[in-house]
Amino acid sequence: MKKVLILNCLLFNIIFVAAQTNYYETTKTFHEKGFTYQCDVTTYGDITLYNSLNKWTYIDQMKKGTNVPFYIKMEDYDTDPLTVEDEHDIYNDSIYKVIVNDAFGSYKGKMKGFELFIILSISSETGEISELYFNFMKHTPYVTIPVSVYREIETKLVGLKYTLTPLAKTLNYVYQWWAIEPK
């Protein structure tokens, strides 16, 4: 009887492991209730997941009125020349962690050792996050998370505000990225 019980437990666990759904195996569009998301998968396994209404996802950050991409130089990474470190910045940093950790709450521990990249498009007019997209690799547990979880994060982050520098206001939008390993 003990052997049968152990065998049943092992079979159940194998089925559970095999049943992990990879939602983002190929490039496709998700038509959900009230929103549509696009998933783009490269040949080397990089996944970009975004709201189909996004307009900045594959557009370079540029000075307004030009077609010249604007990049921050490596020496400027220590101090961000596009946003001001103030109460908005401090609040955003803490609220990001809460929002992402809450969204991944039922997946606790599953993401250990894997970072999720959230790329923000900030309005150069208002300083508000206008849209965002997610980036992760095909071999990470993020592929088993339904699109509704990513949508939940998006709806809570869009609208958060940054204080922009005068330089940032000369751009078509402000590109920021943020990496997190949900706890």
C-alpha distance (Angstrom), angle and dihedral (degrees) to the residues before:
residue distance angle dihedral
M1 . . .
K2 3.78 . .
K3 3.83 91.0 .
V4 3.81 91.6 51.0
L5 3.79 91.0 50.6
I6 3.82 92.1 49.6
L7 3.81 91.1 46.7
N8 3.81 90.8 51.4
C9 3.81 91.2 49.8
L10 3.80 91.4 50.1
L11 3.81 92.5 48.7
F12 3.79 91.3 48.6
N13 3.82 91.2 51.7
I14 3.82 92.1 47.8
I15 3.81 90.2 52.4
F16 3.80 90.3 48.2
V17 3.82 92.5 51.5
A18 3.80 92.9 45.1
A19 3.80 91.3 48.4
Q20 3.81 94.3 66.0
T21 3.80 103.5 125.0
N22 3.79 118.7 -137.7
Y23 3.80 101.8 -150.7
Y24 3.79 94.8 179.4
E25 3.80 105.2 47.8
T26 3.80 94.9 123.4
T27 3.78 138.5 17.5
K28 3.81 107.6 -80.8
T29 3.78 146.6 137.5
F30 3.81 123.2 -109.1
H31 3.80 114.3 -149.0
E32 3.80 104.3 -164.0
K33 3.80 133.6 167.8
G34 3.81 104.7 -63.6
F35 3.82 98.4 -12.7
T36 3.79 143.1 57.3
Y37 3.78 124.6 -145.7
Q38 3.77 129.1 -166.7
C39 3.81 122.6 -145.9
D40 3.80 117.0 -161.5
V41 3.81 117.2 -170.0
T42 3.80 121.1 -169.5
T43 3.81 123.9 -148.4
Y44 3.82 90.4 -105.2
G45 3.83 93.4 53.5
D46 3.81 103.6 -98.9
I47 3.81 110.5 145.6
T48 3.80 125.6 -156.6
L49 3.80 114.8 -170.4
Y50 3.80 120.0 -173.3
N51 3.78 147.0 151.2
S52 3.81 108.6 -88.8
L53 3.83 88.7 -131.3
N54 3.83 91.4 64.2
K55 3.78 113.4 118.1
W56 3.84 100.2 -176.4
T57 3.82 102.2 49.9
Y58 3.81 96.4 103.3
I59 3.80 98.7 18.1
D60 3.81 120.5 105.8
Q61 3.79 119.9 -121.8
M62 3.83 104.6 -108.9
K63 3.77 141.7 170.8
K64 3.80 107.6 -93.5
G65 3.79 113.0 -94.2
T66 3.82 95.0 19.4
N67 3.77 137.1 89.0
V68 3.79 93.2 -140.8
P69 3.82 115.8 113.9
F70 3.81 114.8 -125.3
Y71 3.79 117.9 -141.0
I72 3.77 130.5 178.2
K73 3.78 111.1 -119.9
M74 3.80 118.8 -119.3
E75 3.81 92.4 -112.8
D76 3.83 89.3 57.8
Y77 3.82 94.9 58.9
D78 3.82 92.9 90.0
T79 3.80 91.0 61.9
D80 3.79 117.4 28.5
P81 3.83 107.3 -129.7
L82 3.81 92.0 -162.6
T83 3.81 105.6 55.0
V84 3.78 133.3 41.3
E85 3.80 119.7 -127.2
D86 3.80 100.6 -124.9
E87 3.81 139.8 120.9
H88 3.84 91.3 -58.8
D89 3.80 91.4 53.9
I90 3.80 93.8 46.2
Y91 3.82 91.9 46.8
N92 3.82 92.8 46.8
D93 3.80 92.6 51.5
S94 3.80 92.6 53.7
I95 3.81 97.0 39.5
Y96 3.85 92.7 50.1
K97 3.78 90.0 60.9
V98 3.80 92.7 47.9
I99 3.82 94.0 47.2
V100 3.81 94.9 47.5
N101 3.79 95.0 42.4
D102 3.82 90.9 48.7
A103 3.81 92.0 48.9
F104 3.80 91.5 51.0
G105 3.83 92.6 40.5
S106 3.80 95.7 117.0
Y107 3.82 90.0 49.1
K108 3.82 94.9 55.0
G109 3.77 114.2 160.8
K110 3.80 93.2 8.3
M111 3.82 92.5 95.8
K112 3.80 96.0 49.4
G113 3.78 109.8 138.3
F114 3.82 95.4 12.7
E115 3.80 125.6 99.8
L116 3.77 125.4 -148.4
F117 3.80 115.2 -149.8
I118 3.78 116.8 -144.8
I119 3.79 113.0 -167.4
L120 3.79 115.2 -159.6
S121 3.77 129.4 -154.9
I122 3.80 107.4 -157.4
S123 3.79 121.4 -165.1
S124 3.79 109.3 -113.4
E125 3.82 87.7 -151.5
T126 3.81 100.7 52.2
G127 3.82 106.0 14.7
E128 3.81 90.3 -126.5
I129 3.77 124.0 132.0
S130 3.79 101.1 -105.9
E131 3.79 98.2 -180.0
L132 3.77 142.6 -15.2
Y133 3.76 142.8 -167.1
F134 3.77 136.8 -156.0
N135 3.77 128.8 -124.8
F136 3.80 126.8 -166.8
M137 3.78 139.5 142.2
K138 3.78 127.1 -97.3
H139 3.82 93.1 -119.8
T140 3.84 94.7 57.7
P141 3.81 128.1 93.6
Y142 3.83 89.4 -112.9
V143 3.81 87.6 86.6
T144 3.83 89.1 68.9
I145 3.81 94.1 56.4
P146 3.83 115.2 98.6
V147 3.80 118.4 -118.4
S148 3.82 89.7 -115.1
V149 3.83 89.9 70.9
Y150 3.81 91.2 55.1
R151 3.80 89.7 46.5
E152 3.82 89.7 53.3
I153 3.80 90.1 54.9
E154 3.81 91.3 47.1
T155 3.80 94.7 51.8
K156 3.80 91.6 50.9
L157 3.82 96.6 46.0
V158 3.81 100.0 42.6
G159 3.79 108.0 93.0
L160 3.81 97.2 29.6
K161 3.78 107.5 131.8
Y162 3.80 136.0 -130.4
T163 3.78 127.7 -168.1
L164 3.80 105.8 -122.5
T165 3.78 129.7 -148.6
P166 3.83 120.5 -125.6
L167 3.83 88.5 -102.6
A168 3.82 91.6 56.7
K169 3.80 90.9 53.6
T170 3.82 89.8 61.5
L171 3.84 92.0 61.7
N172 3.81 130.6 88.2
Y173 3.82 87.4 -122.5
V174 3.80 136.9 -22.3
Y175 3.79 117.3 -106.5
Q176 3.80 117.3 -149.6
W177 3.75 130.4 164.2
W178 3.73 132.3 -161.1
A179 3.81 130.4 -169.3
I180 3.79 123.5 -155.5
E181 3.75 137.7 173.0
P182 3.82 103.7 -152.0
K183 3.80 113.0 -127.7
